[in-house]
Amino acid sequence: MPRNFRWVGMALGLLASGPAAAEALDWASLRDVERVEVLTSDEDGDSRETTVWLVVVDGAGYVRTGSTRWGDNVVRSRELELRAEGSTHPMRVEFVEDDAARQRVTEAFAAKYGFFDRMVSWMRSPRPKIMLLQPRE
């Protein structure tokens, strides 16, 4: 491939990645955001976009779900894309199993979403999937 075309390809790749790929995610700026979208892939490869709640605890972002298809997608891949405030961020997911950490995150959801969190808590599975979000490299 001619040298000039390689540079054009690299420049287009950088433009396609957009500003979210170049900037680190600032969880503090998302602390008060009520809802975000998570993008996952179903088993058949179809994309799934789901609106969820987000909390920030100790400088890290968390989402959770009960028995849902998007949650099953994350269990399978350990990845999702987080869309918040106009930017999309590729994330790696770590499931929170430590009881003390789960309690802190659960309390953060209750404090942020109050009555609505209590209303949906009876519909959730007894042990929801709590996911720590970490930027994918």
Backbone hydrogen bonds, N-H to C=O, Kabsch-Sander energy under -0.5 kcal/mol:
donor,donor_aa,acceptor,acceptor_aa,energy
5,F,2,P,-0.6
6,R,2,P,-1.4
7,W,3,R,-1.6
8,V,4,N,-2.0
9,G,5,F,-2.6
10,M,6,R,-2.4
11,A,7,W,-2.5
12,L,8,V,-2.6
13,G,9,G,-2.1
14,L,10,M,-2.0
15,L,11,A,-2.2
16,A,12,L,-2.5
17,S,13,G,-1.5
18,G,14,L,-0.8
18,G,15,L,-0.7
21,A,17,S,-0.8
21,A,18,G,-0.6
22,A,18,G,-0.8
23,E,19,P,-1.7
27,W,25,L,-0.9
29,S,26,D,-0.9
30,L,26,D,-0.5
30,L,27,W,-1.4
31,R,28,A,-1.0
33,V,30,L,-1.3
36,V,52,V,-2.5
37,E,83,R,-2.4
38,V,50,T,-2.9
39,L,81,E,-2.6
40,T,38,V,-0.5
40,T,48,R,-2.7
42,D,46,D,-3.2
45,G,42,D,-2.1
48,R,40,T,-2.9
50,T,38,V,-2.5
52,V,36,V,-2.9
54,L,34,E,-0.6
55,V,62,Y,-2.1
57,V,55,V,-0.5
57,V,60,A,-2.4
60,A,57,V,-1.5
61,G,133,L,-0.6
62,Y,55,V,-2.5
63,V,131,M,-1.7
65,T,129,K,-1.8
68,T,66,G,-1.2
72,D,68,T,-2.1
73,N,69,R,-2.4
74,V,70,W,-1.8
75,V,71,G,-2.3
76,R,72,D,-2.1
77,S,73,N,-2.2
78,R,74,V,-3.4
80,L,91,M,-1.9
81,E,39,L,-1.9
82,L,89,H,-2.9
83,R,37,E,-3.1
83,R,81,E,-0.5
84,A,82,L,-0.6
84,A,87,S,-2.5
87,S,84,A,-2.0
89,H,82,L,-3.0
91,M,80,L,-3.4
92,R,134,Q,-3.7
93,V,78,R,-2.6
94,E,132,L,-2.2
96,V,130,I,-2.8
97,E,95,F,-0.6
102,R,98,D,-2.7
103,Q,99,D,-2.2
104,R,100,A,-2.0
105,V,101,A,-2.2
106,T,102,R,-2.7
107,E,103,Q,-2.6
108,A,104,R,-1.8
109,F,105,V,-2.2
110,A,106,T,-2.2
111,A,107,E,-2.6
112,K,108,A,-2.3
113,Y,109,F,-2.9
114,G,110,A,-1.7
116,F,113,Y,-1.4
117,D,113,Y,-0.8
118,R,114,G,-2.0
119,M,115,F,-2.2
120,V,116,F,-2.1
121,S,117,D,-1.3
122,W,118,R,-0.7
123,M,120,V,-1.3
124,R,120,V,-1.1
129,K,65,T,-3.3
130,I,128,P,-0.7
131,M,63,V,-3.2
131,M,129,K,-0.5
132,L,94,E,-3.0
132,L,130,I,-0.5
133,L,61,G,-2.7
134,Q,92,R,-2.6
134,Q,132,L,-0.5
136,R,90,P,-2.4
